Amino acid sequence: MIEIKKISKIFHQHQANEMVALKDVSLSIQPGELIILKGASGSGKSTLLTLIAALSKPTKGEVIVNEKRVSKMPDNFSALYRREQIGFVFQKFNLIPSLTVYENVITPLLPADIDPHLIDEKACQVLEQFSIMHKKNVKVANLSGGEQQRVAISRALINSPAIILADEPTANLDAFLTENFLAFIQQMKAEGRTIIIATHDPVFFDLDFADREVALKNGQIT
């Protein structure tokens, strides 16, 4: 489903502050796999997720998803690809602070011309799932970090994406909500979704329902 072919990502290339985030990384991910990306901060985990989501392009190499070279897509096609196939839980949330919890969560569904009643049903389901329903009409600028994390997870999962990419998804969650997230991920895997989680949270290591753990260090798979 996902084929990563010898990709490298270099920031500030040919400048004094050049930084190699990934170097000649290759990885094949099958449909329905749950992959745990392990590694310290700066190891390249987040960069790899953004390349799979076509949020940035590799300096060299290719990312192929469902036989489409997403690393070569123009921006408008990249946006459509993300909306239709990707659910992304960002480490820094990437919420719209001037909008309410509910408004943030439903944004992936708005361009799809879905019936408003179905949108409301889906939104309420994920808000209840991640214990944030009581803040439905509160602007996200007024939420705590843990609450914003729950909104970000709800938004990523509302459209039941085929591919779920999660960057440190439990960083601001307590033990109860972490277990809740794990249960939801297990359910998504049972439904055949492909899931890649970048984390250094030990709760994800040695999961009995994870397929593989892939370790990154200094931009390379170890």
Secondary structure as UniProt FT lines:
FT   STRAND          2..11
FT   TURN            12..14
FT   TURN            16..17
FT   STRAND          19..29
FT   TURN            31..32
FT   STRAND          34..38
FT   TURN            41..42
FT   HELIX           45..52
FT   TURN            53..54
FT   STRAND          60..65
FT   TURN            66..67
FT   STRAND          68..69
FT   HELIX           70..72
FT   HELIX           75..85
FT   STRAND          86..89
FT   TURN            91..92
FT   TURN            97..98
FT   HELIX           101..106
FT   HELIX           107..112
FT   HELIX           116..129
FT   TURN            130..131
FT   HELIX           133..135
FT   TURN            136..137
FT   HELIX           140..142
FT   HELIX           145..157
FT   TURN            158..159
FT   STRAND          163..167
FT   TURN            169..172
FT   HELIX           175..190
FT   TURN            191..192
FT   STRAND          194..199
FT   HELIX           202..204
FT   TURN            205..206
FT   TURN            208..209
FT   STRAND          212..217
FT   TURN            218..219
FT   STRAND          220..221
//
